[in-house]
Amino acid sequence: MSETQVSKGNSMLSFLGGLGAILIFGLILFIAYLPNRPPPVNAEVNATRQLKADEARAAGIQKLTAFEVVNAEAGTVRIPIEEAMKLTVDGYDKGAVVTE
């Protein structure tokens, strides 16, 4: 029985052939698909959603960083979160009981 051995030349040609096939596939994909890609179907909807998300984010940041009277009759106000954290820590340091 004879043993068959793969020569280095055949291995190199197989490797180059596989690499070439992958590169040709990529080139075909680039030429046929990428430049002719249609615009996103919901471009206007996405722009509207992004605008609403930006507005909601700005409103949330405004609530976290600004003073506001929530209920004047009950004496309820909204204070910035940094100030609230500082007051809470100061209250715990002094041993005061914090409610609500």
N, C-alpha and C positions, 0 to 999 in steps of 0.2 A: 504494500500500500504506500502510496506516495502522499506526502504531506504538502498542503498548499500554504504558501505564505503570501501575505499581502505586502507588496513592495511599498517603500516610502513614496514613490512617485504616484502609485494608485491611490494611496491615502490622501495625498495632497490634492490630487485631482478631484476626489470625492468631496473633500472639504471645500474646495473652491467652487465646485458645482453647486453644493448646498447653499453656500454663502451667496453665490450669484443668483440663485433662484429667489432667495429672500430679498435681495436688493432689487431684483426686477419686480417682484410683487409690491414692494414699497414704492417703487417708481410709478407703477401702474396706478396704485392707490392715490398717490399724490397728484398725478396728471388727471385722473378721471373724477375723483371725488372732492378733494379738498378745495380747489379753486372754484368749483361750481356748487358749493354747498348753499342751500337756500337759507334765507334769513330765518331766525327763530319764529315759529308760528305765533307765539304769544308775546311778541316784543312789547306791544302796547300794554298788555295786561301786566307783564313783569315790571314795566316802568311805573305803572299805577301802584302796584303792590309795594315797590321799593319806596315810592313817595309816602305812602301811608305808613310804612314801617319806620321811615325816618321821622315822620311827625309823631308817631307813638313813642319812639325812643327819646325825642326831644321833650315831650310832655313828661315822661318818666324822670328824666334828668332834672327837669324843672321842679317836679314834686320833691325830689331828693335833696335839692340844693337851695330851695327858696323858702322864705317865711310866707305863711298864708293863714288867714283866718278861715277856719272851717265852719264853726258855728259860734257866732258872737254871743248869742244868748246863753249858751252853755259854757262859754269861755274856752272853747276848743280851738287850738291853733296848731299849725303844722310848722315844725322847725327843721332846719337842715340836718341831715343824718349825722354829719360830723359833730355838730353841736349836741345832738341828742346822745351820741355815744360818750362825749366828754362829760355831759351832765350825769349820765348814768354811772360812769366810773367814779366821778366825784361823789355821788350819792352813796355808792357802796363803800368808798374809802371813809366817809364820815359816819357810816353805820345807819344811814337813813333808810327807811323802807320805801321802796319805789312801787307805786301802784299804777297800773295801766300804762 
